[in-house]
Amino acid sequence: MAEMIERIEKVLEQDVRPSLLSHEGNVQIVSYEEKSKILRVRLTGQCSGLSLRHSLQRKR
């Protein structure tokens, strides 16, 4: 499971955080359930009221 968390963190760092940080926000991993492959994240800062989908769409 630790390997998967590292892979997820790498994707967040490269593809998600730059966009969120440019708007004074960030993302934190809350939990990852390996069996169901469910990742729970928390958006923080100015992005706390937005959906992650909205944040990623703005990047494109």
mmCIF file of the N, C-alpha and C atoms, coordinates in Angstrom:
data_MODEL
# 
_entry.id   MODEL 
# 
loop_
_atom_site.group_PDB 
_atom_site.id 
_atom_site.type_symbol 
_atom_site.label_atom_id 
_atom_site.label_alt_id 
_atom_site.label_comp_id 
_atom_site.label_asym_id 
_atom_site.label_entity_id 
_atom_site.label_seq_id 
_atom_site.pdbx_PDB_ins_code 
_atom_site.Cartn_x 
_atom_site.Cartn_y 
_atom_site.Cartn_z 
_atom_site.occupancy 
_atom_site.B_iso_or_equiv 
_atom_site.pdbx_formal_charge 
_atom_site.auth_seq_id 
_atom_site.auth_comp_id 
_atom_site.auth_asym_id 
_atom_site.auth_atom_id 
_atom_site.pdbx_PDB_model_num 
ATOM 1   N N  . MET A 1 1  ? 0.827   -1.201 0.000   1.00 0.00 ? 1  MET A N  1 
ATOM 2   C CA . MET A 1 1  ? 0.000   0.000  0.000   1.00 0.00 ? 1  MET A CA 1 
ATOM 3   C C  . MET A 1 1  ? 0.864   1.255  0.000   1.00 0.00 ? 1  MET A C  1 
ATOM 4   N N  . ALA A 1 2  ? 1.989   1.214  0.678   1.00 0.00 ? 2  ALA A N  1 
ATOM 5   C CA . ALA A 1 2  ? 2.858   2.388  0.731   1.00 0.00 ? 2  ALA A CA 1 
ATOM 6   C C  . ALA A 1 2  ? 3.327   2.782  -0.668  1.00 0.00 ? 2  ALA A C  1 
ATOM 7   N N  . GLU A 1 3  ? 3.557   1.772  -1.518  1.00 0.00 ? 3  GLU A N  1 
ATOM 8   C CA . GLU A 1 3  ? 3.986   2.055  -2.890  1.00 0.00 ? 3  GLU A CA 1 
ATOM 9   C C  . GLU A 1 3  ? 2.896   2.812  -3.653  1.00 0.00 ? 3  GLU A C  1 
ATOM 10  N N  . MET A 1 4  ? 1.656   2.411  -3.459  1.00 0.00 ? 4  MET A N  1 
ATOM 11  C CA . MET A 1 4  ? 0.549   3.081  -4.143  1.00 0.00 ? 4  MET A CA 1 
ATOM 12  C C  . MET A 1 4  ? 0.402   4.517  -3.653  1.00 0.00 ? 4  MET A C  1 
ATOM 13  N N  . ILE A 1 5  ? 0.523   4.739  -2.368  1.00 0.00 ? 5  ILE A N  1 
ATOM 14  C CA . ILE A 1 5  ? 0.449   6.099  -1.817  1.00 0.00 ? 5  ILE A CA 1 
ATOM 15  C C  . ILE A 1 5  ? 1.555   6.963  -2.417  1.00 0.00 ? 5  ILE A C  1 
ATOM 16  N N  . GLU A 1 6  ? 2.741   6.413  -2.562  1.00 0.00 ? 6  GLU A N  1 
ATOM 17  C CA . GLU A 1 6  ? 3.849   7.156  -3.177  1.00 0.00 ? 6  GLU A CA 1 
ATOM 18  C C  . GLU A 1 6  ? 3.526   7.514  -4.624  1.00 0.00 ? 6  GLU A C  1 
ATOM 19  N N  . ARG A 1 7  ? 2.947   6.582  -5.351  1.00 0.00 ? 7  ARG A N  1 
ATOM 20  C CA . ARG A 1 7  ? 2.573   6.844  -6.746  1.00 0.00 ? 7  ARG A CA 1 
ATOM 21  C C  . ARG A 1 7  ? 1.494   7.923  -6.825  1.00 0.00 ? 7  ARG A C  1 
ATOM 22  N N  . ILE A 1 8  ? 0.527   7.850  -5.940  1.00 0.00 ? 8  ILE A N  1 
ATOM 23  C CA . ILE A 1 8  ? -0.542  8.851  -5.908  1.00 0.00 ? 8  ILE A CA 1 
ATOM 24  C C  . ILE A 1 8  ? 0.041   10.213 -5.561  1.00 0.00 ? 8  ILE A C  1 
ATOM 25  N N  . GLU A 1 9  ? 0.898   10.242 -4.569  1.00 0.00 ? 9  GLU A N  1 
ATOM 26  C CA . GLU A 1 9  ? 1.521   11.505 -4.148  1.00 0.00 ? 9  GLU A CA 1 
ATOM 27  C C  . GLU A 1 9  ? 2.317   12.127 -5.303  1.00 0.00 ? 9  GLU A C  1 
ATOM 28  N N  . LYS A 1 10 ? 2.988   11.304 -6.079  1.00 0.00 ? 10 LYS A N  1 
ATOM 29  C CA . LYS A 1 10 ? 3.758   11.800 -7.224  1.00 0.00 ? 10 LYS A CA 1 
ATOM 30  C C  . LYS A 1 10 ? 2.835   12.454 -8.258  1.00 0.00 ? 10 LYS A C  1 
ATOM 31  N N  . VAL A 1 11 ? 1.699   11.812 -8.533  1.00 0.00 ? 11 VAL A N  1 
ATOM 32  C CA . VAL A 1 11 ? 0.735   12.381 -9.480  1.00 0.00 ? 11 VAL A CA 1 
ATOM 33  C C  . VAL A 1 11 ? 0.170   13.684 -8.943  1.00 0.00 ? 11 VAL A C  1 
ATOM 34  N N  . LEU A 1 12 ? -0.176  13.699 -7.664  1.00 0.00 ? 12 LEU A N  1 
ATOM 35  C CA . LEU A 1 12 ? -0.681  14.939 -7.061  1.00 0.00 ? 12 LEU A CA 1 
ATOM 36  C C  . LEU A 1 12 ? 0.354   16.053 -7.185  1.00 0.00 ? 12 LEU A C  1 
ATOM 37  N N  . GLU A 1 13 ? 1.598   15.742 -6.898  1.00 0.00 ? 13 GLU A N  1 
ATOM 38  C CA . GLU A 1 13 ? 2.671   16.737 -6.934  1.00 0.00 ? 13 GLU A CA 1 
ATOM 39  C C  . GLU A 1 13 ? 2.895   17.283 -8.339  1.00 0.00 ? 13 GLU A C  1 
ATOM 40  N N  . GLN A 1 14 ? 2.854   16.427 -9.323  1.00 0.00 ? 14 GLN A N  1 
ATOM 41  C CA . GLN A 1 14 ? 3.147   16.842 -10.696 1.00 0.00 ? 14 GLN A CA 1 
ATOM 42  C C  . GLN A 1 14 ? 1.941   17.440 -11.416 1.00 0.00 ? 14 GLN A C  1 
ATOM 43  N N  . ASP A 1 15 ? 0.772   16.872 -11.210 1.00 0.00 ? 15 ASP A N  1 
ATOM 44  C CA . ASP A 1 15 ? -0.376  17.228 -12.039 1.00 0.00 ? 15 ASP A CA 1 
ATOM 45  C C  . ASP A 1 15 ? -1.475  18.022 -11.348 1.00 0.00 ? 15 ASP A C  1 
ATOM 46  N N  . VAL A 1 16 ? -1.574  17.934 -10.044 1.00 0.00 ? 16 VAL A N  1 
ATOM 47  C CA . VAL A 1 16 ? -2.701  18.560 -9.354  1.00 0.00 ? 16 VAL A CA 1 
ATOM 48  C C  . VAL A 1 16 ? -2.264  19.770 -8.534  1.00 0.00 ? 16 VAL A C  1 
ATOM 49  N N  . ARG A 1 17 ? -1.256  19.608 -7.705  1.00 0.00 ? 17 ARG A N  1 
ATOM 50  C CA . ARG A 1 17 ? -0.861  20.691 -6.791  1.00 0.00 ? 17 ARG A CA 1 
ATOM 51  C C  . ARG A 1 17 ? -0.472  21.995 -7.482  1.00 0.00 ? 17 ARG A C  1 
ATOM 52  N N  . PRO A 1 18 ? 0.254   21.963 -8.601  1.00 0.00 ? 18 PRO A N  1 
ATOM 53  C CA . PRO A 1 18 ? 0.625   23.252 -9.210  1.00 0.00 ? 18 PRO A CA 1 
ATOM 54  C C  . PRO A 1 18 ? -0.590  24.140 -9.491  1.00 0.00 ? 18 PRO A C  1 
ATOM 55  N N  . SER A 1 19 ? -1.650  23.548 -10.000 1.00 0.00 ? 19 SER A N  1 
ATOM 56  C CA . SER A 1 19 ? -2.856  24.323 -10.277 1.00 0.00 ? 19 SER A CA 1 
ATOM 57  C C  . SER A 1 19 ? -3.493  24.828 -8.987  1.00 0.00 ? 19 SER A C  1 
ATOM 58  N N  . LEU A 1 20 ? -3.584  23.960 -7.997  1.00 0.00 ? 20 LEU A N  1 
ATOM 59  C CA . LEU A 1 20 ? -4.196  24.360 -6.728  1.00 0.00 ? 20 LEU A CA 1 
ATOM 60  C C  . LEU A 1 20 ? -3.370  25.432 -6.017  1.00 0.00 ? 20 LEU A C  1 
ATOM 61  N N  . LEU A 1 21 ? -2.051  25.255 -6.014  1.00 0.00 ? 21 LEU A N  1 
ATOM 62  C CA . LEU A 1 21 ? -1.181  26.223 -5.345  1.00 0.00 ? 21 LEU A CA 1 
ATOM 63  C C  . LEU A 1 21 ? -1.241  27.599 -6.010  1.00 0.00 ? 21 LEU A C  1 
ATOM 64  N N  . SER A 1 22 ? -1.468  27.616 -7.328  1.00 0.00 ? 22 SER A N  1 
ATOM 65  C CA . SER A 1 22 ? -1.568  28.902 -8.023  1.00 0.00 ? 22 SER A CA 1 
ATOM 66  C C  . SER A 1 22 ? -2.807  29.682 -7.595  1.00 0.00 ? 22 SER A C  1 
ATOM 67  N N  . HIS A 1 23 ? -3.732  29.002 -6.932  1.00 0.00 ? 23 HIS A N  1 
ATOM 68  C CA . HIS A 1 23 ? -4.946  29.638 -6.423  1.00 0.00 ? 23 HIS A CA 1 
ATOM 69  C C  . HIS A 1 23 ? -4.997  29.591 -4.897  1.00 0.00 ? 23 HIS A C  1 
ATOM 70  N N  . GLU A 1 24 ? -3.825  29.509 -4.286  1.00 0.00 ? 24 GLU A N  1 
ATOM 71  C CA . GLU A 1 24 ? -3.676  29.500 -2.830  1.00 0.00 ? 24 GLU A CA 1 
ATOM 72  C C  . GLU A 1 24 ? -4.394  28.323 -2.167  1.00 0.00 ? 24 GLU A C  1 
ATOM 73  N N  . GLY A 1 25 ? -4.368  27.181 -2.821  1.00 0.00 ? 25 GLY A N  1 
ATOM 74  C CA . GLY A 1 25 ? -4.980  25.980 -2.270  1.00 0.00 ? 25 GLY A CA 1 
ATOM 75  C C  . GLY A 1 25 ? -3.991  24.831 -2.254  1.00 0.00 ? 25 GLY A C  1 
ATOM 76  N N  . ASN A 1 26 ? -4.452  23.678 -1.853  1.00 0.00 ? 26 ASN A N  1 
ATOM 77  C CA . ASN A 1 26 ? -3.615  22.487 -1.811  1.00 0.00 ? 26 ASN A CA 1 
ATOM 78  C C  . ASN A 1 26 ? -4.530  21.269 -1.695  1.00 0.00 ? 26 ASN A C  1 
ATOM 79  N N  . VAL A 1 27 ? -3.927  20.098 -1.737  1.00 0.00 ? 27 VAL A N  1 
ATOM 80  C CA . VAL A 1 27 ? -4.661  18.852 -1.599  1.00 0.00 ? 27 VAL A CA 1 
ATOM 81  C C  . VAL A 1 27 ? -3.884  17.946 -0.654  1.00 0.00 ? 27 VAL A C  1 
ATOM 82  N N  . GLN A 1 28 ? -4.613  17.251 0.210   1.00 0.00 ? 28 GLN A N  1 
ATOM 83  C CA . GLN A 1 28 ? -4.010  16.311 1.157   1.00 0.00 ? 28 GLN A CA 1 
ATOM 84  C C  . GLN A 1 28 ? -4.687  14.959 1.006   1.00 0.00 ? 28 GLN A C  1 
ATOM 85  N N  . ILE A 1 29 ? -3.894  13.899 1.086   1.00 0.00 ? 29 ILE A N  1 
ATOM 86  C CA . ILE A 1 29 ? -4.468  12.560 1.082   1.00 0.00 ? 29 ILE A CA 1 
ATOM 87  C C  . ILE A 1 29 ? -5.043  12.303 2.475   1.00 0.00 ? 29 ILE A C  1 
ATOM 88  N N  . VAL A 1 30 ? -6.305  11.936 2.515   1.00 0.00 ? 30 VAL A N  1 
ATOM 89  C CA . VAL A 1 30 ? -6.961  11.597 3.771   1.00 0.00 ? 30 VAL A CA 1 
ATOM 90  C C  . VAL A 1 30 ? -6.853  10.094 4.001   1.00 0.00 ? 30 VAL A C  1 
ATOM 91  N N  . SER A 1 31 ? -7.202  9.306  2.979   1.00 0.00 ? 31 SER A N  1 
ATOM 92  C CA . SER A 1 31 ? -7.115  7.856  3.100   1.00 0.00 ? 31 SER A CA 1 
ATOM 93  C C  . SER A 1 31 ? -7.112  7.223  1.723   1.00 0.00 ? 31 SER A C  1 
ATOM 94  N N  . TYR A 1 32 ? -6.626  5.997  1.686   1.00 0.00 ? 32 TYR A N  1 
ATOM 95  C CA . TYR A 1 32 ? -6.669  5.194  0.469   1.00 0.00 ? 32 TYR A CA 1 
ATOM 96  C C  . TYR A 1 32 ? -7.033  3.779  0.875   1.00 0.00 ? 32 TYR A C  1 
ATOM 97  N N  . GLU A 1 33 ? -8.100  3.264  0.283   1.00 0.00 ? 33 GLU A N  1 
ATOM 98  C CA . GLU A 1 33 ? -8.545  1.900  0.565   1.00 0.00 ? 33 GLU A CA 1 
ATOM 99  C C  . GLU A 1 33 ? -8.109  1.020  -0.600  1.00 0.00 ? 33 GLU A C  1 
ATOM 100 N N  . GLU A 1 34 ? -7.106  0.208  -0.352  1.00 0.00 ? 34 GLU A N  1 
ATOM 101 C CA . GLU A 1 34 ? -6.516  -0.581 -1.422  1.00 0.00 ? 34 GLU A CA 1 
ATOM 102 C C  . GLU A 1 34 ? -7.511  -1.553 -2.047  1.00 0.00 ? 34 GLU A C  1 
ATOM 103 N N  . LYS A 1 35 ? -8.291  -2.202 -1.239  1.00 0.00 ? 35 LYS A N  1 
ATOM 104 C CA . LYS A 1 35 ? -9.233  -3.211 -1.755  1.00 0.00 ? 35 LYS A CA 1 
ATOM 105 C C  . LYS A 1 35 ? -10.243 -2.587 -2.721  1.00 0.00 ? 35 LYS A C  1 
ATOM 106 N N  . SER A 1 36 ? -10.825 -1.469 -2.348  1.00 0.00 ? 36 SER A N  1 
ATOM 107 C CA . SER A 1 36 ? -11.833 -0.813 -3.185  1.00 0.00 ? 36 SER A CA 1 
ATOM 108 C C  . SER A 1 36 ? -11.235 0.238  -4.116  1.00 0.00 ? 36 SER A C  1 
ATOM 109 N N  . LYS A 1 37 ? -9.944  0.545  -3.911  1.00 0.00 ? 37 LYS A N  1 
ATOM 110 C CA . LYS A 1 37 ? -9.236  1.559  -4.703  1.00 0.00 ? 37 LYS A CA 1 
ATOM 111 C C  . LYS A 1 37 ? -9.899  2.941  -4.590  1.00 0.00 ? 37 LYS A C  1 
ATOM 112 N N  . ILE A 1 38 ? -10.358 3.247  -3.404  1.00 0.00 ? 38 ILE A N  1 
ATOM 113 C CA . ILE A 1 38 ? -10.977 4.548  -3.150  1.00 0.00 ? 38 ILE A CA 1 
ATOM 114 C C  . ILE A 1 38 ? -9.954  5.450  -2.472  1.00 0.00 ? 38 ILE A C  1 
ATOM 115 N N  . LEU A 1 39 ? -9.752  6.602  -3.088  1.00 0.00 ? 39 LEU A N  1 
ATOM 116 C CA . LEU A 1 39 ? -8.851  7.618  -2.552  1.00 0.00 ? 39 LEU A CA 1 
ATOM 117 C C  . LEU A 1 39 ? -9.696  8.778  -2.046  1.00 0.00 ? 39 LEU A C  1 
ATOM 118 N N  . ARG A 1 40 ? -9.458  9.162  -0.814  1.00 0.00 ? 40 ARG A N  1 
ATOM 119 C CA . ARG A 1 40 ? -10.147 10.325 -0.256  1.00 0.00 ? 40 ARG A CA 1 
ATOM 120 C C  . ARG A 1 40 ? -9.107  11.427 -0.058  1.00 0.00 ? 40 ARG A C  1 
ATOM 121 N N  . VAL A 1 41 ? -9.450  12.608 -0.554  1.00 0.00 ? 41 VAL A N  1 
ATOM 122 C CA . VAL A 1 41 ? -8.551  13.749 -0.425  1.00 0.00 ? 41 VAL A CA 1 
ATOM 123 C C  . VAL A 1 41 ? -9.286  14.908 0.210   1.00 0.00 ? 41 VAL A C  1 
ATOM 124 N N  . ARG A 1 42 ? -8.520  15.850 0.722   1.00 0.00 ? 42 ARG A N  1 
ATOM 125 C CA . ARG A 1 42 ? -9.085  17.069 1.304   1.00 0.00 ? 42 ARG A CA 1 
ATOM 126 C C  . ARG A 1 42 ? -8.480  18.251 0.554   1.00 0.00 ? 42 ARG A C  1 
ATOM 127 N N  . LEU A 1 43 ? -9.339  19.092 0.010   1.00 0.00 ? 43 LEU A N  1 
ATOM 128 C CA . LEU A 1 43 ? -8.879  20.331 -0.603  1.00 0.00 ? 43 LEU A CA 1 
ATOM 129 C C  . LEU A 1 43 ? -8.786  21.382 0.491   1.00 0.00 ? 43 LEU A C  1 
ATOM 130 N N  . THR A 1 44 ? -7.703  22.128 0.497   1.00 0.00 ? 44 THR A N  1 
ATOM 131 C CA . THR A 1 44 ? -7.484  23.118 1.551   1.00 0.00 ? 44 THR A CA 1 
ATOM 132 C C  . THR A 1 44 ? -7.258  24.504 0.953   1.00 0.00 ? 44 THR A C  1 
ATOM 133 N N  . GLY A 1 45 ? -7.222  25.482 1.817   1.00 0.00 ? 45 GLY A N  1 
ATOM 134 C CA . GLY A 1 45 ? -6.992  26.859 1.388   1.00 0.00 ? 45 GLY A CA 1 
ATOM 135 C C  . GLY A 1 45 ? -8.167  27.387 0.590   1.00 0.00 ? 45 GLY A C  1 
ATOM 136 N N  . GLN A 1 46 ? -7.871  28.185 -0.416  1.00 0.00 ? 46 GLN A N  1 
ATOM 137 C CA . GLN A 1 46 ? -8.908  28.795 -1.244  1.00 0.00 ? 46 GLN A CA 1 
ATOM 138 C C  . GLN A 1 46 ? -9.681  27.764 -2.051  1.00 0.00 ? 46 GLN A C  1 
ATOM 139 N N  . CYS A 1 47 ? -9.135  26.557 -2.190  1.00 0.00 ? 47 CYS A N  1 
ATOM 140 C CA . CYS A 1 47 ? -9.785  25.517 -2.992  1.00 0.00 ? 47 CYS A CA 1 
ATOM 141 C C  . CYS A 1 47 ? -10.732 24.646 -2.174  1.00 0.00 ? 47 CYS A C  1 
ATOM 142 N N  . SER A 1 48 ? -10.877 24.924 -0.899  1.00 0.00 ? 48 SER A N  1 
ATOM 143 C CA . SER A 1 48 ? -11.672 24.041 -0.039  1.00 0.00 ? 48 SER A CA 1 
ATOM 144 C C  . SER A 1 48 ? -13.134 23.974 -0.446  1.00 0.00 ? 48 SER A C  1 
ATOM 145 N N  . GLY A 1 49 ? -13.654 24.967 -1.146  1.00 0.00 ? 49 GLY A N  1 
ATOM 146 C CA . GLY A 1 49 ? -15.043 24.947 -1.558  1.00 0.00 ? 49 GLY A CA 1 
ATOM 147 C C  . GLY A 1 49 ? -15.266 24.426 -2.969  1.00 0.00 ? 49 GLY A C  1 
ATOM 148 N N  . LEU A 1 50 ? -14.190 24.082 -3.656  1.00 0.00 ? 50 LEU A N  1 
ATOM 149 C CA . LEU A 1 50 ? -14.287 23.625 -5.039  1.00 0.00 ? 50 LEU A CA 1 
ATOM 150 C C  . LEU A 1 50 ? -14.226 22.115 -5.128  1.00 0.00 ? 50 LEU A C  1 
ATOM 151 N N  . SER A 1 51 ? -14.705 21.593 -6.232  1.00 0.00 ? 51 SER A N  1 
ATOM 152 C CA . SER A 1 51 ? -14.529 20.164 -6.474  1.00 0.00 ? 51 SER A CA 1 
ATOM 153 C C  . SER A 1 51 ? -13.171 19.961 -7.132  1.00 0.00 ? 51 SER A C  1 
ATOM 154 N N  . LEU A 1 52 ? -12.590 18.793 -6.950  1.00 0.00 ? 52 LEU A N  1 
ATOM 155 C CA . LEU A 1 52 ? -11.308 18.494 -7.568  1.00 0.00 ? 52 LEU A CA 1 
ATOM 156 C C  . LEU A 1 52 ? -11.455 18.508 -9.082  1.00 0.00 ? 52 LEU A C  1 
ATOM 157 N N  . ARG A 1 53 ? -12.583 18.071 -9.580  1.00 0.00 ? 53 ARG A N  1 
ATOM 158 C CA . ARG A 1 53 ? -12.824 18.081 -11.024 1.00 0.00 ? 53 ARG A CA 1 
ATOM 159 C C  . ARG A 1 53 ? -12.724 19.504 -11.563 1.00 0.00 ? 53 ARG A C  1 
ATOM 160 N N  . HIS A 1 54 ? -13.316 20.462 -10.859 1.00 0.00 ? 54 HIS A N  1 
ATOM 161 C CA . HIS A 1 54 ? -13.251 21.870 -11.277 1.00 0.00 ? 54 HIS A CA 1 
ATOM 162 C C  . HIS A 1 54 ? -11.815 22.339 -11.325 1.00 0.00 ? 54 HIS A C  1 
ATOM 163 N N  . SER A 1 55 ? -11.041 21.983 -10.330 1.00 0.00 ? 55 SER A N  1 
ATOM 164 C CA . SER A 1 55 ? -9.648  22.408 -10.272 1.00 0.00 ? 55 SER A CA 1 
ATOM 165 C C  . SER A 1 55 ? -8.828  21.808 -11.403 1.00 0.00 ? 55 SER A C  1 
ATOM 166 N N  . LEU A 1 56 ? -9.065  20.553 -11.725 1.00 0.00 ? 56 LEU A N  1 
ATOM 167 C CA . LEU A 1 56 ? -8.324  19.898 -12.790 1.00 0.00 ? 56 LEU A CA 1 
ATOM 168 C C  . LEU A 1 56 ? -8.759  20.419 -14.163 1.00 0.00 ? 56 LEU A C  1 
ATOM 169 N N  . GLN A 1 57 ? -10.019 20.706 -14.340 1.00 0.00 ? 57 GLN A N  1 
ATOM 170 C CA . GLN A 1 57 ? -10.491 21.228 -15.633 1.00 0.00 ? 57 GLN A CA 1 
ATOM 171 C C  . GLN A 1 57 ? -9.901  22.591 -15.924 1.00 0.00 ? 57 GLN A C  1 
ATOM 172 N N  . ARG A 1 58 ? -9.709  23.398 -14.914 1.00 0.00 ? 58 ARG A N  1 
ATOM 173 C CA . ARG A 1 58 ? -9.121  24.723 -15.119 1.00 0.00 ? 58 ARG A CA 1 
ATOM 174 C C  . ARG A 1 58 ? -7.681  24.614 -15.593 1.00 0.00 ? 58 ARG A C  1 
ATOM 175 N N  . LYS A 1 59 ? -7.008  23.516 -15.228 1.00 0.00 ? 59 LYS A N  1 
ATOM 176 C CA . LYS A 1 59 ? -5.611  23.333 -15.598 1.00 0.00 ? 59 LYS A CA 1 
ATOM 177 C C  . LYS A 1 59 ? -5.480  23.096 -17.098 1.00 0.00 ? 59 LYS A C  1 
ATOM 178 N N  . ARG A 1 60 ? -6.451  22.447 -17.701 1.00 0.00 ? 60 ARG A N  1 
ATOM 179 C CA . ARG A 1 60 ? -6.363  22.052 -19.112 1.00 0.00 ? 60 ARG A CA 1 
ATOM 180 C C  . ARG A 1 60 ? -6.623  23.164 -20.054 1.00 0.00 ? 60 ARG A C  1 
# 
